[in-house]
Amino acid sequence: MNHQQILVTTMNDVPGYEVVGVYGEVFGLVARARNVFSNIGAGLRTITGGEAKGYTKLLSDSRDQAVERLRESAAQRGANAVIAMRFDCNEIADMISEVAAYGTAVVIRPIGGQTAAAAPAAAAQPAAQPAAQPVGQPPAMDPAAMQQPVAPAYPQQPPAPQ
């Protein structure tokens, strides 16, 4: 399975799917040094206040790369999903930012159905116009569908007081 097809979730299960195989812990690790200009900019930000954009970009890119490595590790084990994914961030010698993404590699399948890896190839082809996902249902296990947003099962903002 292509590592980009690996579903990654922070939940302990995937609604509508059952875990049929557990491959254990997987992780993606990134350690990046900050450049001198980011350090100078961050030093000035401690005086003036505000966001240290150089650090924000560094950490955001590091998280993305850690998740990508997590997916690669899960695919190497034969999994099609990672559940209970978490991040851990540390500093090494006050010079290097470390970001780890970790979780449990599993094989999931729709309840009462085949695993995504065993589904016919035709089913993995993206539709010309993807159908809207029902509220609370995970996207299909193909890359095109995984890019489609799923409407949340709860309101994003509390209602305004009247």
C-alpha positions in Angstrom: 0.0 0.0 0.0 1.2 3.5 -0.8 2.2 5.3 2.4 0.1 8.3 1.3 -3.0 6.1 1.6 -2.4 5.4 5.3 -5.2 6.9 7.4 -3.8 8.7 10.5 -6.2 9.6 13.4 -5.8 10.7 16.9 -8.8 8.6 17.9 -8.5 5.1 19.4 -10.8 3.7 16.8 -12.3 4.8 13.4 -16.2 5.1 13.4 -17.6 2.6 10.9 -14.5 0.5 10.8 -13.1 -2.4 12.8 -9.5 -3.2 13.6 -8.6 -6.6 12.2 -4.8 -6.5 12.7 -2.4 -4.7 15.0 1.2 -4.2 14.0 2.4 -2.3 17.0 3.9 1.1 17.6 5.2 3.2 14.7 6.8 6.6 14.8 8.2 9.3 12.6 11.1 11.4 14.0 12.5 14.8 12.8 15.3 16.7 14.5 16.0 20.1 12.9 18.5 22.8 13.8 17.3 26.4 13.8 19.2 28.8 11.6 21.0 31.8 13.1 18.5 34.3 11.5 15.6 32.6 13.2 17.4 32.7 16.5 18.0 36.4 16.2 14.4 37.0 15.1 13.1 35.0 18.1 15.4 36.9 20.4 13.9 40.2 19.3 10.4 38.7 19.7 11.1 38.1 23.3 11.7 41.8 23.7 8.8 43.1 21.5 6.4 40.2 21.9 4.5 38.5 19.1 4.8 35.4 17.0 8.2 34.0 16.1 7.3 33.1 12.5 10.6 31.4 11.8 10.0 28.9 14.6 6.3 28.5 13.7 7.3 27.4 10.2 10.1 25.2 11.5 7.7 23.3 13.8 4.9 23.1 11.3 7.2 21.7 8.6 8.7 19.3 11.2 5.3 18.0 12.2 4.3 17.4 8.6 7.5 15.5 7.9 7.2 13.5 11.1 3.7 12.4 10.1 5.0 11.5 6.6 7.7 9.3 8.2 5.0 7.8 10.5 3.0 6.8 7.4 6.0 5.3 5.7 6.7 3.2 8.8 3.1 2.0 9.0 3.1 1.1 5.3 6.4 -0.9 5.7 4.6 -3.0 8.4 1.6 -3.7 6.1 -0.8 -1.4 8.0 -3.5 0.8 6.3 -4.1 3.1 9.3 -2.4 4.5 12.4 -4.7 5.1 15.4 -4.0 7.0 18.6 -1.5 9.2 16.9 0.3 11.8 19.1 3.0 14.3 18.9 6.0 14.8 21.2 8.3 17.8 21.0 11.7 18.4 22.7 14.8 20.5 22.5 18.2 19.0 22.2 21.0 21.2 23.6 18.9 24.3 23.2 19.8 24.2 19.5 17.8 21.4 17.8 14.0 21.0 17.8 12.9 17.4 17.8 9.4 16.4 16.8 8.1 12.8 17.0 4.7 11.6 15.7 3.8 8.1 17.1 0.8 5.8 17.2 -0.4 2.2 16.6 -0.2 0.7 13.2 -3.3 -1.3 12.4 -5.3 -2.8 9.5 -8.9 -1.6 9.5 -11.9 -2.5 7.3 -15.4 -1.3 7.1 -17.6 -3.1 9.5 -18.8 -6.2 7.6 -16.6 -5.4 4.6 -13.2 -6.1 3.1 -9.9 -4.4 4.2 -9.1 -1.3 2.1 -6.0 -3.1 0.8 -8.1 -6.1 -0.4 -10.7 -4.0 -2.1 -10.9 -4.2 -5.9 -8.6 -1.8 -7.8 -11.7 -0.2 -9.4 -13.0 0.8 -6.0 -9.8 2.7 -5.4 -10.3 5.0 -8.4 -11.4 8.5 -7.5 -14.9 9.4 -8.7 -15.2 12.3 -11.1 -17.2 14.2 -8.5 -16.7 12.8 -5.0 -19.9 12.3 -3.0 -20.3 14.2 0.2 -19.3 12.2 3.2 -22.1 11.5 5.8 -21.5 13.3 9.1 -19.4 11.2 11.4 -18.2 8.8 8.7 -14.5 8.6 7.8 -13.5 9.2 4.2 -12.9 6.3 1.9 -9.4 4.8 2.0 -8.1 6.3 -1.2 -6.0 9.5 -1.4 -8.5 11.5 -3.4 -11.3 10.9 -0.9 -8.9 11.4 2.1 -8.5 15.0 0.9 -12.2 15.7 1.1 -13.3 17.4 4.4 -15.8 15.6 6.6 -18.4 17.8 8.2 -18.0 17.7 12.0 -20.7 16.0 14.1 -20.8 19.0 16.5 -20.9 22.8 16.0 -17.6 24.5 15.5 -18.7 27.6 17.5 -21.1 27.7 20.4 -24.3 29.6 19.5 -24.3 33.3 20.2 -26.1 34.4 23.4 -29.4 36.1 22.7 
